[in-house]
Amino acid sequence: MKEAMALHAVPAGTLEPPLASTWGSKAAGPELAGLLAQARQRVRVRPAGEAAWEGVPAAPLEALGRQAAREKGTAWPQPLVSHYARYFRDGNRTAYEGLVAARQQRLTRAVVMSLLPAAAAEGAVEKEGWLDEVIDGAYLLCEQSSWSWAAHDDVFSRSGEVVPRISRPYLDLGAGEVAAQLAWLDHVLGDRLEERAPGLRRRIREETAERVIRPFLDRLDWHWLGLNGDVHNWNPWIHTNLLAAAIFLVDDPSEQVRTVEGCIEGLDRFLASLPPDGAVDEGFAYWWNGAGRALEGLALLEEATGGGLNADLPVIRELVAFPHRMHVGTNWYLNVADGPAQAARALPWDMLHRWAVRLGDQDAARHAAAMVSPYPEPASGLGRVLHSLLASAERATPPLVPFTYLPSVQIMVARESAGSAEGLLLAAKGGHNGEHHNHRDVGSVVVAVDGVPLLVDAGQPTYTAKTFGPDRYDIRAMQSAWHSVPAPFGLEQGTGKEFAAAVLRTPKPADPTLQLALGAAYGLRPDQWVRTSSLDRKARKVVVEDRWDLGGAPPGSGPADVDITYLAAGTVSVGQGKATVLPAGIPAAGTTRGALLHWEPGAAVVLVDEWLLDDPLLADIWGAKLTRLRFRLPSQGFPEHPSAAGAFTLTVEATP
């Protein structure tokens, strides 16, 4: 495998692989074998009974302990064929994935209760009870017919069947997560498991080898390897989980080295695909399951090799800065693509804090320290929970940097006052419509007041079979018609890299103005629509100016109308030449100030459309509804085609 993968280590047209360039012969063969010889003794997460676990405080574990106690002795969540088959029958993913997640989270809680003296009673019977809970959960995973999620399994596309094939395991995100959970479980509780349930560790190793290690070593057709040049977040997510499985569950040194070699090559492809500014086109939410996973994998490699494989690279420094650059305020972040506007609870801020401190990035370190939670979140996965229990980061205030511009994705974020969420924040995005987890959002803007988005991007709805199929853009949240972008002649933006923005004016820290040519996003000439988005700090206002010259008749038999859309959260009231957007109704608003929108009276007809949110992912963020304001432009020089050329300016200020 090593030779075959080395031929394809980095897709054509990308930069030289940074890890191979830095590590050289240490990343393969005998030198790597020597570095891995004492790997399990070097990692910072230690087996049960060692001194590191004695100092973990009890208070943050109380909620986890209560939940673990309630479920102990009850029936385990049982994913069935009928749940698996629903994805192929009606597109539902959550029926199966929810039960699998519940099973794995219960197992994580049981591991913590078995591991920590602070979490459980000291009596021998109590300890054995929790260990039996771990044993049962681990065995259920070994017995589970598929570790893959149904949405990823190719069983239906290959055979028309809806029952997973045990003889042909599919190595996806779900399989990687199970393998890593079993690996960390074995690492911290292995000796106790062997004493209490002899044979279980052997079974864990056999299942991991058959379902994960051998499919990885034997096949080069996994799309997430990135050998075709499309490197996305699956790559570091799976490779990092495979690293844990190889280090803790592969006992044969030769097979361990081959697996780790392949993981290093895979992570190298991911790092080589990143732009120099460290931007992630999938946005903040997917950073954690892409770039964040890569950082976890690199940290594990460094620990396992005693510092022999050290990834102090320029692109790593930029990656570490990305989350705080996207911060809007409190728990709000700029969301693009399939990302929610609020940070999930189960994020490993402690991992980011360690990287930031190590690299000397004070802003990133402050931000991570401000966001670290003392309460372990089982949804994040066992490996992340174990690391969080050993974290030590003093609380801090986030830096709230005043300006960011990432040219690779054409994203600008600018706030009114450095170090404060008070006042206005403007985010403007160019980019293209061939991005990973793409929404048709070229040219979109987000405006926040006091750290709460009010002109918004709806974000990620609940995933179904439709989400990643040919009908993706039938989903409202993905359409340009429901983003804060124009619609020349009522056109929807196209899909693909060619439907892109061109930067006409690059923003600067003292002049946060992003000017974009947007015509190509609609299949027009780029200069047929120009949008200029700016934050005037002195005047305390955001200005978005659109200018267009569409050259006469609309394409085909389409409407002659020009609409300019803004999507608003909260409570919206519209008057003559103005509208007010208040945060009332947004569940986590935290402010009473709103946004006051101004435009020239009579310049447009304002159409108001309410989007009643029945999707729990969207409703949890925005409340009961979102409101679309469509500014429809009347005749401006082309009587036969009313809006063929013109201009429109929207000004946004904070309410008193």
N, C-alpha and C positions, 0 to 999 in steps of 0.2 A: 504493500500500500504506500509506503513512504515514497518510493520512486514515482509511482503514478500520480500521487497528489502533488509532489514537488514540481512536476511539469506544469501544473495548473495553479501554482500557489497564489498568483495574483492575476486577475483578469487583464487582458490586453488593454493598453491605454491608461492604466492607473500608475501611480507612483511606485517606486521601488518598495518592496515589503519592509516596513520599519523594524519589525522584530528580527527577521532574518539578517537584516543589515547590522543590527546592534549586537545580536547574540552570536551570530555565526555558528560555528560547529558545536557550541554548547547546547543548542536547541535540538539536537538529534543524536542518535547513535550512542556510542559508548560514553561520551561526555555527559549526555543527558541522563543516561543510566546511573552514572556515578553521582550526579546531583540529586537524583531521586531516591538514593539508597536509604536515607533516613527520613523520608518525606513525612511519614505519619507522626514522627516524634517532634517535628518542627512547627507544625501549624499552631496558630494561637488558640484555637478552640481545642480544649484538652478533654481527655476521657473523664468519665465520672470518677469522683473520689479525689481528684487532684485539687490543689489549694485554690486555684483560680475560681472555683465555683463556691467556695465558702463565703466570699464577700458579696455575693449577689443579694441585694436587699429583698425583703419579703413583700413590702407594700405594693410595688408595681405588679406583683404576681397575683394579687388577690382576685381580680376579675377573671383572669385565666383559670385560677384554681377553682373558683365557684362553678364556672362552666364545665371544667373537667369533672368535677364531682357530680354535677347533675347528669352527665351523660355516661359516667362510669357504670358498668353493669347493665346498660340498656343495649338494645339491638343497634348494630352499626349501620350507617347508611349503606344501602345496597343498590348500586346501579345495575339495571337489568337490560336485557336485549331490547325490550320495548322502548326504553329510554334512548339507547344507542341508535335504534332504527328511526327515531323521530326526525333526526337530521335529514335522512334520506327521504322520509315520507312527507314531512310538512315544513322542513327547514329549521325546526327548533333545536337550538344548541344547549340551552340552559338546563333542560330536564336531565340530561346525562352529566354535563360538566359540573352542574351544581352539586350533584350527589358525590361525584368523585372528589370535588373540592372539600365537601363536608367531611368525607372519610379521612382525607389527608390532614385536614386541620385538627380533627379530633386526635389523630395520631401524634401530631406535633405537640398538642397540649399534654398528652400522656408522657411523651419523652421529657418535657420540662418538669413535670411532676415527679418523674422517676429520677431525674438528674440532680435536682436542687434540694438541699436540706431545708432551705427557706420555704419551699413550695409545699411540702407535705409533712405529715407527722413522722416522727423519728422511729416509730415502732417497726419491727421487722415485718409483721404481717401487712402493715400499710404499704411499706416499700414493695413487698412482693406483689401486692394487688395492683399497684401502678405498673410494675414491670410486666405483669400478665396482660394488662391493657395494651402496652406497647407490643408485646409478642402477638397478640390477636390482630392488632392493626397491621403490623408488618406482614403477617401471614396472609391476611385478606388481600393485600396488595400483590403478594406472590401468586395468589389464586386468581386474581382478576384477569379475565381473558385478554383484555387489551389495556395497555398503558397509554395508547394513543387516544386522542379525542376524536370522536366520530367525524367532526367537521374536517379533519385532516386525513383520515384514513382513506386509502385509495381502493378499498375492497369493493365499493359499489361501482366505481368507474371501470375497474378491471373486470369484474365478474357479474355485476348486477345484484350481488348479495349484500345483505345488511348486517350480517353476523361477521365479526372480525375473525381473521384467519390466524390461529395461533402459530401455524407453521411459517407465516410471512408477516412478522411484526413490523409495524410502521413506526419509524423513529421520528417523532415530532416533538413539539414543545411539551405535551403531556407526558410522553415517555421519558424525556429528559428530567422532568420534575420529579417523577416517581423514583427514578434511579438516584438522583441526588438526595432525595429525602432518605432513602434506604442507606445511602452511603454515609451521610452525617449521623444517622441513627446508629449504624454499626460502629462508627468511629467513637462515639461518646459512651455507648452502652454495650459494646461488643462483648467484653469479658462477662458482664452480668447476664447477657443473653445466652451465652454459651453454657453458663452454669445452670440457668433456669430452664432453658429450652434447647438442649443439645440438638444440632442439626439445622436450626433456623438460619444461622449465619451461612452455612453451606448452601441452603436453599436460596437465600438472598443473592449470593454470588452467582449461582447457576441461572437464576431468572434474569439478572442484570446482564450476564454474558450473552444469553440467547436473545434478549429483547433489545439491547442497546449496544453493547460493545462489538459483537460480531457484525451486526448490520452496519455499524459505522466503519469497521475495518474492511468489510467485504464489498461494499457498494460505493460507487462514486456518482450515482445518479440522484442523490438527495438534492432537491432544489436549493435548500438552505446552505449548502456548501458554498454557493456563489461562483461556481466554476464557469457559469455562462455570463459572468460580469454583473449580474444583479445580486448585490450583497445587501441584505436587509437584517432586521432585528432578530430573526430566528437564528442567524449565524452565531452571534456571541451568546445568546441565551442557551442554545443547545450545547455549544462547545464548552461553556463554563460548567454546565451540569455534568457533562461527560468527564471533565477534568476531575471533579469530585468523585465520580464513580471510579475512574481509573486509579486515583491515588488511594482510595480507601477500600475498594472492593476487588481490584485486580491484583492477585498475589504473584502471578508469573511475571518476573521482571521484564522479559522480552515483550510480552503482550502489553504490559503497562507502558513501556517506552514507546511502542508503536502507537498506542492510543493517545498518549500525551503529545507525541510528534504531530499527529493529525490535528489535534486541538490547537496547537501553536500555529500550524499553517493556516487553519481556519480563522483564528483570531487575527492573524496577520492580514488575511484578505479583507477582513472587516476594517481594520485600522487603515489599510492602504486605500480603502474606498472613501474615507472621510475627507472632507475639505479642510484646508489649513485652519479655518476659523472655528473648527469644532462643532459646527452647526449640525443638527439632526432634523431632516426634513419632516419626520414624523412628529416632532414637537416634544414638549416637556414630558407628557405622560409616557410616551414610548421611549424616551431617553432611558428610563429606569429598566426597561426590559430590552435594551439594545446596548447603548454605550455603557449604562450602569452595570449590565451583566459582564461586559468586557472588562471593566475595571475590577469587578469581583474575581474574575478568572485570572487576571494578571496578578492581583494581590495573592491569590492562592498559589500561583506558580512561584512567586517570589518567596513566600513562606516555605513552601515544600522543598525548594532548592537552596534554602539557607541564604538567600540573597544572590544566588548565582545567576538567576534570570531576573534582572531588574529593568522595569519598563519606564524609565524616566525619559519620555519622549515629548517633543513640542506639542503634538496633537493631543496627548493626554492632558496637558495643562489647559488646553482650550476646552476639551470635553468637560473637565471639572468645573469650569466657569459657566457652562451653559445653563444649569438650573437657576442660579441666582440672576442671570441676565434676563430670564423669562418671568421673573417674579413681578406680580402686579401689586399684591398687598395681602397680609394675613395668609389665608390658605388659597388665594386666587393666583392663577398663573395664565400667561398667554397660551391659549390652546389653538393648535392648527391640526388639520387632518383628523384622524380618529382619536382625538384627545378630549377629555373633560376639562372644564375650566377650573376645577378645584383638584388639589393634590389628594391622592388616595391616602388612606391611613397607613397602609402597609408598605411604606417606602423605607429603604435602608439608609436613612440620613447619616447614621453612624459610619457607614462605609465611605460616603462622600466626605465626611468630616476628616476621616483618617487620611484620605488622599490629599485633601486641601491643605492640611497641616504639614504633611510630608513635603508637598510642593511649594509651601510658603505662600499660598494664595489666601491672604487674610480675608478678603471679601467672601470667597467661597466657604471658608472655614466658619466665619461668623454666621453666614446664612444657614449652613447645615446645623450648626449648634443651636440656632434659634428654632429649628424645625424638629430636632430630635425628640422623640417621645420616650418616656421611661417605661411605657407599657408595651410588652411584646405583642405583636399582631400575628397570629398563626397563619393568616391569609398570605403573608409574605413568603412563606416557605420555611422549612426547618433550619436550613443553613443560615438564612438571614436572621431568624429568631435567635439562634445560638450566638451569633456575632453581636447582636444588639444587647444581649444579656451581659456581655463583657465590656460594653462601651463605656467610655468616660469622657463626656464632653460637657463642659460648663455652659449653662444657658447664656445666650447672647442675643443681641438685637440684630435683625437682618440689615444688610448694607443699603438695600434699596437704591441701587446705582442709578444715576440720572440719565444715562444714555447707553444704548447698545445698537450697533448695526452689524449684521452678519451678511456679507455680500454674497456668499454662496447660495443662500436661500432668499436673499433680498428682504430680510426682516429688520425693521426698525422698532425699537421700544424706547420711548422718551417720557420722562416724568417731569412734572412742574418743579419739584423741589428735591434735591439730592438728600437721601437719608430719611425721607418722609413719604408716606403714602398719601398724605393730605394733598388735595387739589386734583389736577387732571393728569391722566396718563394716556398717551396715544401709542398704539401699535399699528403699524402698516406693513402689509405683506405683498410682495410681487410673486416671484417663483414661477412654477409651471404646473400643469395639470397631469404630469406623469410621475408625481412624487409618490413615495410609499404611503399607503393608507390615504390616498389622495381624496380631498374634497375639491370641488370646483370653486376655488376661493382666491383666484389671482386678482390682486388689487384690493383685497378686503381690508377693512379697518376695524379696530376695537378701541373703544374709548371707555375709560374707567374714571370714576370720581371717588376720591378718598379710598382708593384701593379696591373698589367694587366695580366690575364691568357692567356697563349699562347699554352701550352699543356693543353687541356681542357676536361671537361665533357659537352656534348651538352646541357643537361638539359631537361626541360619540353617542349614537343610540345603541340599544341592545343588539348584539350581533345575531344574525340568522344566516341561513344559507344564501339569502339574497345579498348579504353584505359584500361578499367577495366573489359574486357571480356576475354574469352578463347584465343583470338588471340592477346593479349597484346604484346607478344614478336615477333609478325610480324612487330611491329613498330621499325624502325631503331634505334631511340634514346634510346630504352630500351635494345638493344642487346649488348652482350659483344664484338661482332665483330666491334662495333663502339664506344668502350671505349678503354682507354689506358691500355690494358691488353694483356696477351699472348693468343695464340690459339694453344695449343698442338694438333698435327694431325688435325688442322683446326677445333677443337671442339668449339662449343658454350657452355658457362656455363649453368649449370642446374638451375632449379627453386625450391626453398625450403630451409629450414634452414640447411639441411644436406649438401648443396653445399656452403661450408664455408671455410674461411681461419683459420689457426692456427698460433698464434704468436710464433715465435722462438726466437726473440730478441726484447725486449721492449725498445723503445726510451727513452732517457733522455734529459733534457734541454741542457746539454753540449755536448751531442752526439745524435743528432736527426737522428737516424737510426732505421727504422722499417723493420724487417725481417719476412716474412710470408711464410708459406707453403700453396701453392695454389692448389695442385692437387685435393683435394676433391671438389673444385668448378666445376671441369670437370668430376666428377665421377671416378677419379683416386685415387691412394693412396696419402695422403697429401704431403708426402716428395718427390713425383715424380716431383714437380715443386716448386722451392724456389725463391722468389723475395726479394731482399734487396734494399730498397730505402733510400738514405741518402743525407743530406745537409752538405757539407764541407764548413763551414763559412770561415775558414782561406784561403782555396784555391778558394773560391767564385765559387763553382760549385755544381751541383746536379749530383748524380751518381745513376743510376738504373741498378742493375745487376740481370740477370736471369740465373739460373742454373737448368738443368733438366736431368732426367734419366727416360725415358718413358718405358724401358723394352722391346724394340723390336717392334713388329708389331703393327700398328694402330688398334684400335677396328673396328670390322666389315670390311667393304670394304672402309673405309674412306681413305682420302689422307694421304700420309706419311709426308707431309709438316709440318713444325713448323713455325708459323707466330707470330711475336710480333708487336702489333699495338700501334701506338700513334696517337691521334686525335689532330690536330692543327688548331688554328684560325688565321686569318690574311692572309698574303702573304707568301707562302712557295717556296723556291728554293732548289733543291737537287743537291749535287755534289758528288765527290768521297770521301766517308768516312765522309761526313759532310752535314748538311742542315741548312738553315737559316729560321727562322720564324719571320717575322716582323709584327707589329700591324697594318700596313696599311690595311684599309678596315673594321676594327672593329669600330663600330659607336662611342663608348665612350672610346676609347683607352687612350687618355691623355698622351701618351708617344711615343717617336720615337725609343727608344731602343727595340731590339728584343732578340731572343734566338738563340744561336749557338749550334747545336747538333753535337756531335762527336761520331764516332764508328770506330772500326778497319777497314780500307779499305779492301774490299774483304770478310769481315766476313758475309755479307748478301746481297741478292738481294733486292733492295728497290722498292716496288710497290706503286704507288701514285694514290689514288682515290679521286676525288672531289665530295663533297656532295653539290649540289646546293640547297639552302634553299628557299623553297616556302611557308614555314610555318611562318606566321608573328611573332609568339612568339620567334622562333629561330632566324629569320632574324633581329629582333630588337636588339638582344643581339650581334650576331656574324657578321652581315652583309650578304653579298651575298652567302658565302659558308664556309664550313669547309673542311679540307683536312686530309685524312687518310694516314699515312705512315705505310706500312706493311713491316717489315723486315723479309724476308723469308730466312731461314737458310739452307745452303748446307750440304753435307755429313760431319759428324764429328765422324767417328768410326763405323758406322753401314751401310756398303755399300748397303745392301739390303733394309734398311729403313733409309733414309738419315739423319734424324734429331733426332733419338731416344735418343741421349744423347748429351749434349753440354752446352755452356754458351754464353751469349751475354751481353755486357755492353754498355749502352748509357750514355754519359756525356753531361750535359747542362750547358752552361755559358751565361751570358748576353753579347750582342754585345757591342762594345766600344761606 
